[in-house]
Amino acid sequence: MQTRIFLFIITSFIFVSCNDDSIVLQKEIELLKIENDSLKNILTEVNSKYVFDHVTFRLIDSPNNNFRKDTEFKSEFVLIGFNDNMEVNISEQVENGILIKPKKLNSNGGSYPFEITLDSKINDYYINFSSNPSFGINFGGITISDQITAN
């Protein structure tokens, strides 16, 4: 009989202690669900924007500045955002928005130095850039063009 009472007490104690743990675990699960929903909202917000891995700025002074007292000083502040996996190509020909014989440009901290040969009076060139960031909106197929007139 004592064994039965002892087993009943032990079983009751285990049941009560498991029930307390279950309540604590259920509360932790609810808090984790709320945190997870919050993180999903943040991720949705981030993925709806353009996101850059790096941001840098450049200050480009006008070559016409003479640095004399009482004269205007002209400069340009340029803010640049770029991603590590950005691809930039240059070509001197484009057809239907597609670069012909593109040359890939290598990044130098968000700057893409290049050289072209001025082999005629008017020289066109086209730069296409695209990016597929880990987060945020992908962008690509953006082509800009410029023209250099040789002397």
N, C-alpha and C positions, 0 to 999 in steps of 0.2 A: 504494500500500500504506500509506503514511504517513497518507493521508487516511482510510483505513478504520480504522486504529488510533486516530487522533484522534477520529473519530466514535464509535467504540466506547467510548472513555474518557469523552467528553462524555455519551453516552447513559447510561452506567453511573452517572456522577456525578449526573445529573438524576434517574435512577430512585432512587438512594439518598437524595438530598435530599428528594424527594417523599415517600418512604416515612417519613422522620423527621417531616415536617410532618403526614403522615396520622396518625401515632401521637399527636402532640401534639394535633391537632384531635379525635381520638377521645376522649382523656382530658378535654378541655374539654367535649365533648358529654356525657360521663358525669356530670361535675360539674354541668353545667346541668340535666340530667335530675333529679339528686338535689335541687338547689335548687328546681326547678319542683314536684316532688312535695311538698317541705316547704311551699312557699307555698300549694299546693292544700289541704293539711291545715289550715293556719292559716285560710284563707278559709272552709273548711267549718266550722271551729270558730266563727268570727265570725258566720257566717250562721245559726247555731243559737241565737243569743242576741239579746236586745233591745239594740239599739245606739242611743245618743243622740248627737246632734251637740253638744249643750251640756248642761252640768250646772251648776246654781247652787243656792244654799241661801238660806233665809230664816230669820231669827230673829224670832219673833212673841211679844212680851211680853204677858202678861195685863193687861188694862186695870184689874184689881183690885189690881195691885201698888201698894204705898204707899211703897216705898223707905225704910222706917224700919228702924232697927237692931233686930236680933233678931226680924225677921218673915220669913216665907217669901216668896221671889221666884219667881214661876211664869213659865215661858217655854216656847216650843215651837220646836224646831229642825226645819226642813222641808228635805229634800233633793229637788231637782226635776231630772228629766232630760227634755229635750224635743228635738225635731228641727225643722229649718228648714221642712220641708214638712208640719208637723203642721196638721191642720184641726180647728178647734173651733167648734161651733155651739151656740146656745142657743135654747130655745123655752119657752113657757109651757104648751104642750099636747103630749101624746104619745099616739099610738095604735098599739097592737101593737108597741111598742118603736121606732116611727119618729116623729121630731120633726115636728110640724105647723107650717108657716110658720117654719122655722128662720132665725135671724139669725147670720151668720158673725161670729165674734169675731176681732179682730186681736191679734197677739202683741206684747207689750211685754217682750222678753227672757225669754220663758217664762211671763209673767203675762198673763192674759186679762181685762182689766177689763170690767165690764158693769154695766148699770143695768136694773132692771125697775120697772114702776109697781105699787105696792101698791094695787090697785083693789078689793080685797075683804078680808074679815077674815083669810082663809087664802089664801096665794098660793103656788102650786107653780111650780117651774121645773126644767128638764131641760137638762143639758149633755152633748153627745155629742162625743167626740174620737176621732181616728184618725190614723195616721201610716204612711207608706210610705217608710221610710228606704232609702238606697242600699245599705246593708249591714245584715244582721241580719233579725230576724223582723218582718214587718208586723203591726200591730195596729190594730184599728178596730172601730167599732160599739159602743164602750164608752159606755154612758150612765149618768150619775149624776143623782140628783135631790135636791132640797131643798125645804123648805117654810118660808115666812116668815109669821108671824102678826103682823098689824098691830094696833096699840093702838086 
